[in-house]
Amino acid sequence: MDFTLTKEELLIQKMARDFSNQSIQPHVERMEKENRTFEEIISGLADLDMFAMIIPEQFGGAGAGYISYVLALEQIARVACGPAFIISAHNLALSSIINFGTEEQKAKYLSKTARGEHIASFAFTESATGSDPKQLTTVAVKDGGGYVLNGAKRFISNASYPGPLVLFALDSESKKPTAFIVEKKCSGYSVSEPWKKLGWHGGDLVDIYLKDVKIPAENVLGQLGNGYPILQYGMAYGKIGMNSIALGTTLAALEEGVKYAKEKTHRGEPIAKFQAIQLKVAELCALYESSRWLTYRLGFLAANNNDYKNFAKEAALAKFTVARNAQEAARLCLDIHGSYGLMEEYAASRIYRDAAMGPQIEGVLHLQEIIIASSVLS
Ligand SMILES: Cc1cc2nc3c(=O)[nH]c(=O)nc-3n(C[C@H](O)[C@H](O)[C@H](O)COP(=O)(O)OP(=O)(O)OC[C@H]3O[C@@H](n4cnc5c(N)ncnc54)[C@H](O)[C@@H]3O)c2cc1C
């Protein structure tokens, strides 16, 4: 397999890195404190087509594909995971619309999301379930030519922004999970105050309340009662973003660890001279390289593979490894910093908090092990 990046891919990677250094980095401290991504960052990301990457050109997208997406998101997450997660959750929802939507649904919902005027969401989790679709309680009752939705969704990303929301509910006809496209901010739609998360500050996370939300029948995504495959597909393709964020976090841990090892001195010599520090740096390099190839390969598979079942297993395998590597890398980075790494003034403490997020989201790590084992043992 040849992973030499094309000129275009290198350019996209560089653009994302430059933008992150110049236009996100100066705001990270304030973003951490205020827990929001500023409008100028969203519009700058939109100008770089970061919301349009996986959307086909015929629907107003950039058609850049999953490899470029991985490269760009890694660089953004290296500086700040909040904005990276906004893009990742947006693309998780869009992957479902692109794969299961009708031509009319794609024409209606993709072009504004490509421009970043609308930001997409995906709502499965409820207070009683984050891993088991059989426990859904949100309902969609047939009403004339459409459906009336009632229920509440927990921990939904991007739900405060206008745009399409792929929402899972039990429909009154099939009595099974069905996916619907809901326009956020419609009548009967409301959200909670933002959750105060441990990490990924700046990423929008709220609960959603649906009170007699009316949607037309043409907003059913896929077939009635067929929500589960859409959920599985979204969770698998969503992991491309999750892995890219964990990879960016690992890169940040490596860069910050190396920087500090060269800057901090003891008896006039940098601590990089200590073999104990060198061993940690070597381990950081190994963690980053193994995560890098797994994540780039996942982008490659998404761009070139139509075998969905195999992709779901590969995505689970990558997430299981890359999310844990990020945690280990963050711990090593903290170790290199000694007590300074515990201080908010140092990036190492943010990286440590950010690395804790991935293993618990979009399928906890145990579920990844179950997906891997059931694929191998079937
Ligand atoms: C920042 C953030 C963003 C999020 N964004 C979204 C979003 O946009 N849309 C959305 O729908 N959700 C979102 N979520 C929710 C998230 O995906 C779920 O919370 C997550 O899947 C875990 O579900 P849970 O918290 O209910 O944990 P549970 O499923 O209750 O798991 C709790 C524990 O039980 C274990 N466990 C559960 N089931 C099994 C099993 N079958 N076998 C073995 N062990 C098991 C787990 O490993 C875990 O240790 C987000 C969460 C966060 C924190």
The ligand as an SDF file (V2000), in Angstrom:
LIG
                    3D

 53 58  0  0  0  0  0  0  0  0999 V2000
  -18.4480   15.0510   23.8210 C   0  0  0  0  0  0  0  0  0  0  0  0
  -19.5360   14.0750   23.5130 C   0  0  0  0  0  0  0  0  0  0  0  0
  -20.1770   14.1330   22.2950 C   0  0  0  0  0  0  0  0  0  0  0  0
  -21.2210   13.2560   22.0090 C   0  0  0  0  0  0  0  0  0  0  0  0
  -21.9070   13.4060   20.8290 N   0  0  0  0  0  0  0  0  0  0  0  0
  -22.9790   12.6160   20.5880 C   0  0  0  0  0  0  0  0  0  0  0  0
  -23.7760   12.8410   19.4230 C   0  0  0  0  0  0  0  0  0  0  0  0
  -23.5160   13.7650   18.6330 O   0  0  0  0  0  0  0  0  0  0  0  0
  -24.8420   12.0170   19.2050 N   0  0  0  0  0  0  0  0  0  0  0  0
  -25.1700   11.0110   20.0550 C   0  0  0  0  0  0  0  0  0  0  0  0
  -26.1370   10.3090   19.7950 O   0  0  0  0  0  0  0  0  0  0  0  0
  -24.4440   10.7840   21.2000 N   0  0  0  0  0  0  0  0  0  0  0  0
  -23.3590   11.5700   21.4710 C   0  0  0  0  0  0  0  0  0  0  0  0
  -22.6330   11.3910   22.6160 N   0  0  0  0  0  0  0  0  0  0  0  0
  -23.0090   10.3090   23.5240 C   0  0  0  0  0  0  0  0  0  0  0  0
  -22.0200    9.1570   23.5270 C   0  0  0  0  0  0  0  0  0  0  0  0
  -21.8100    8.6460   22.2240 O   0  0  0  0  0  0  0  0  0  0  0  0
  -22.5510    8.0780   24.4750 C   0  0  0  0  0  0  0  0  0  0  0  0
  -22.6640    8.6810   25.7380 O   0  0  0  0  0  0  0  0  0  0  0  0
  -21.6180    6.9030   24.4750 C   0  0  0  0  0  0  0  0  0  0  0  0
  -21.8770    6.1150   23.3430 O   0  0  0  0  0  0  0  0  0  0  0  0
  -21.6810    6.0760   25.7290 C   0  0  0  0  0  0  0  0  0  0  0  0
  -22.9900    5.8420   26.1360 O   0  0  0  0  0  0  0  0  0  0  0  0
  -23.3720    5.9230   27.6980 P   0  0  0  0  0  0  0  0  0  0  0  0
  -22.7620    7.1590   28.2380 O   0  0  0  0  0  0  0  0  0  0  0  0
  -24.8430    5.7710   27.8220 O   0  0  0  0  0  0  0  0  0  0  0  0
  -22.6520    4.6860   28.3050 O   0  0  0  0  0  0  0  0  0  0  0  0
  -23.2140    3.2060   28.5340 P   0  0  0  0  0  0  0  0  0  0  0  0
  -23.6460    2.6020   27.2520 O   0  0  0  0  0  0  0  0  0  0  0  0
  -24.2260    3.2760   29.6480 O   0  0  0  0  0  0  0  0  0  0  0  0
  -21.9140    2.5310   29.0530 O   0  0  0  0  0  0  0  0  0  0  0  0
  -21.4860    2.6290   30.4250 C   0  0  0  0  0  0  0  0  0  0  0  0
  -20.4450    1.5490   30.6880 C   0  0  0  0  0  0  0  0  0  0  0  0
  -21.0210    0.2530   30.4300 O   0  0  0  0  0  0  0  0  0  0  0  0
  -20.2400   -0.4550   29.4590 C   0  0  0  0  0  0  0  0  0  0  0  0
  -21.1200   -1.1530   28.4920 N   0  0  0  0  0  0  0  0  0  0  0  0
  -22.2710   -0.7090   27.9530 C   0  0  0  0  0  0  0  0  0  0  0  0
  -22.7960   -1.6420   27.1230 N   0  0  0  0  0  0  0  0  0  0  0  0
  -21.9420   -2.6870   27.1250 C   0  0  0  0  0  0  0  0  0  0  0  0
  -21.9330   -3.9480   26.4800 C   0  0  0  0  0  0  0  0  0  0  0  0
  -22.9190   -4.3500   25.6790 N   0  0  0  0  0  0  0  0  0  0  0  0
  -20.8830   -4.7570   26.7120 N   0  0  0  0  0  0  0  0  0  0  0  0
  -19.8890   -4.3790   27.5400 C   0  0  0  0  0  0  0  0  0  0  0  0
  -19.8490   -3.2190   28.2020 N   0  0  0  0  0  0  0  0  0  0  0  0
  -20.8750   -2.3680   27.9920 C   0  0  0  0  0  0  0  0  0  0  0  0
  -19.4330    0.6140   28.7220 C   0  0  0  0  0  0  0  0  0  0  0  0
  -18.1770    0.0950   28.2880 O   0  0  0  0  0  0  0  0  0  0  0  0
  -19.2160    1.6710   29.7820 C   0  0  0  0  0  0  0  0  0  0  0  0
  -18.0560    1.3440   30.5160 O   0  0  0  0  0  0  0  0  0  0  0  0
  -21.6040   12.2630   22.9470 C   0  0  0  0  0  0  0  0  0  0  0  0
  -20.9260   12.1800   24.1860 C   0  0  0  0  0  0  0  0  0  0  0  0
  -19.9270   13.0970   24.4710 C   0  0  0  0  0  0  0  0  0  0  0  0
  -19.2700   12.9970   25.8290 C   0  0  0  0  0  0  0  0  0  0  0  0
  1  2  1  0
  2  3  1  0
  2 52  2  0
  3  4  2  0
  4  5  1  0
  4 50  1  0
  5  6  2  0
  6  7  1  0
  6 13  1  0
  7  8  2  0
  7  9  1  0
  9 10  1  0
 10 11  2  0
 10 12  1  0
 12 13  2  0
 13 14  1  0
 14 15  1  0
 14 50  1  0
 15 16  1  0
 16 17  1  0
 16 18  1  0
 18 19  1  0
 18 20  1  0
 20 21  1  0
 20 22  1  0
 22 23  1  0
 23 24  1  0
 24 25  2  0
 24 26  1  0
 24 27  1  0
 27 28  1  0
 28 29  2  0
 28 30  1  0
 28 31  1  0
 31 32  1  0
 32 33  1  0
 33 34  1  0
 33 48  1  0
 34 35  1  0
 35 36  1  0
 35 46  1  0
 36 37  1  0
 36 45  1  0
 37 38  2  0
 38 39  1  0
 39 40  1  0
 39 45  2  0
 40 41  1  0
 40 42  2  0
 42 43  1  0
 43 44  2  0
 44 45  1  0
 46 47  1  0
 46 48  1  0
 48 49  1  0
 50 51  2  0
 51 52  1  0
 52 53  1  0
M  END
$$$$
